[in-house]
Amino acid sequence: MKTASMPAAQPVLRVEKLGKSVSTPAGELVLLQDITFAIQPGESVAIVGASGSGKSTLLGLLAGLDVPGSGDIVLDGQSLTALDEEQKARLRARKVGFVFQNFQLLPSLTALENVMLPLELRGDGSVADCEQRARDFLQRVGLAERMQHYPRTLSGGEQQRVAIARAFAGLPAILFADEPTGNLDSQTASHIADLLFAINHDSGATLVLVTHDERLAARCQRRLRMDAGRLEEITA
């Protein structure tokens, strides 16, 4: 008796023949060309490459923060090129988390309020519900005693932990991290990487990070290299 085979999982992110160029006084500058790849749910993927190779440009396109010149990006089943800016913003709010190199915390809000804000804006339950989830994630990153502190009173590592809590508290399908350890000393960077991968593993979210740190990239399941606007998989 034959058993029905399980359908293959749909990629959480699919990129097809992506291209991007800008006009300069010297002529057209090609930033990205003919990029095609897919990322499965729960995967961790590092995008590496030299400065100016197009890594951050690609990340911005994948998150719907910029518009490609050609090709398509399908995020969680929805084509970004078919959405207007308001629709893309709603999709990001529901499906995407961000961790930035420079943390991007609001200085006038406490650590707790920084994590709560996107949950409240998204309408994730009552204020009490948002606060409880924010507290849970701040405790997870080891900031139970620092919730009422403002960013200026936190160290760089503590600010990045707040940013990680904020990103994962929204329960994203996919999390984008742009040089998440770039502004940290090596010991703090190692601790932040441990947190990032631990919470990523526990949450089941897909992780896509841009990094110059080969040790961080090596912890990912896959590595992709940008070189002069082209992308290739690192198999070694």
LUMKEVEX-340255 format. One record per residue (C-alpha): y negated, z negated, x negated. Coordinates in steps of 0.2 Angstrom, whole numbers, plus 2048, in hexadecimal, padded with zeros to 3 digits. Layout:
N
YZX ...
END
This chain:
236
800800800 7EF8057F9 7E17F97F9 7CF7FE7FC 7C57FE7EC 7B57F47EB 7A57FF7EB 79C7FF7DB 78D7F47DA 77C7FD7DC 7717FC7CD 7627EF7D0 7587FB7C6 75A80E7C4 74E8197B9 74F82C7BA 7478387AF 73882D7AD 7288347A4 71782D7A1 708835797 6F5832796 6E783D791 6DD83A781 6CF843778 6DC84A76D 6E785077B 6F584A786 6FE83B77E 710839784 715827786 72682878E 731838790 74183B79A 74782979B 7578277A6 7618177A7 76880A7B4 76A7F77B4 7777EE7BE 7747DE7C7 7757CE7BC 7747D87AC 7697D279D 7607E1794 7557E1785 7497EF782 7447EF76F 73A7FB764 72B7FC759 7197F875F 712807768 72480E76C 72180C77F 72A7FC783 71C7F378D 717804795 72980579B 72A7F37A1 71A7F67AB 7218057B4 7317FC7B8 7287EE7C0 71D7FA7CA 70D7F57C1 70A8077BC 70E8187C2 7198247B9 7148367B6 72583D7BA 7368367BF 73B8287CB 73E8157CA 74A80D7D7 7487FA7D8 7557F17E3 7588017ED 7468067EF 73D8147E6 72D80E7DF 72581F7DF 72781F7F2 71D80F7F4 70A80D7F5 7027FE7EB 7037F27F9 7167F67FC 71A7F47E9 7117E37E9 71B7DD7F7 72B7E37EF 7267DA7DE 7227CA7E8 7347CA7F0 73E7D17E2 7367CF7D1 7327C17C5 7277C37B5 7267B97A5 7187BE799 7147BB787 7047B378B 70B7A9799 6FE7AE7A6 6FC79D7AE 6ED7997B9 6E378C7AF 6DC7847BE 6ED7807C5 6F97737BF 70B7787B9 7117747CB 70477D7D4 70778C7C8 71978D7CD 71578A7DF 7087977E2 7127A77E2 71F79E7EE 71179A7FA 7097AB7F9 71A7B27FD 71C7A780C 72C79F805 72D791812 721782814 71677B807 72276D805 73177A802 7277837F5 7227737EC 73476D7EC 73B77D7E5 72D77D7D8 73176B7D3 7447707D2 74077E7C5 7347747BB 7417677B9 74D7747B4 7427797A6 73F7677A0 72E7657A7 7317577B4 72474C7AB 71775A7A9 7157617BB 70475B7BE 6FD7617AD 6F17707AB 6F677E7A0 6E9779793 6F2769790 70377178E 70A77877D 70E78A77C 72078777F 71D77C78E 711789795 71F796793 72C78A79C 71F7897AB 71F79C7AB 73279D7AB 7337917B9 72679B7C3 7307AB7C0 7417A47C5 73A7997D4 7377A97DE 74A7AD7DC 7477BF7D6 7547CC7D6 74D7D27C5 7437C97B8 7387D27AC 7337C979C 7267D1790 7287C977E 72C7B8786 72D7AF775 7207B976C 7137AC76B 71F79D767 725796757 737799753 73E789759 735789769 73979B76B 74C797769 74A78A777 741795783 74E7A3780 75C796784 753791794 7507A3799 7627A8797 76979879F 75E79A7AF 7627AD7AF 7747AA7AF 77479C7BC 7687A67C8 7727B77C6 7617C07C4 7607CF7BA 7567CD7AA 74D7DB7A1 7427D6792 7387DE785 7387D6774 7367D8761 7427CA75E 7537D175A 75B7C075C 7557BF76E 75A7D1771 76B7CE76A 76F7C1777 76D7CE785 77C7D878C 7737E8788 7667EE77C 75B7FE77E 750804771 73F80D774 73A81A766 72B825769 72C82577B 73F82877D 74C81B781 75E81977A 76C80D77C 77080276D 78380276C 7867FA75B 
END
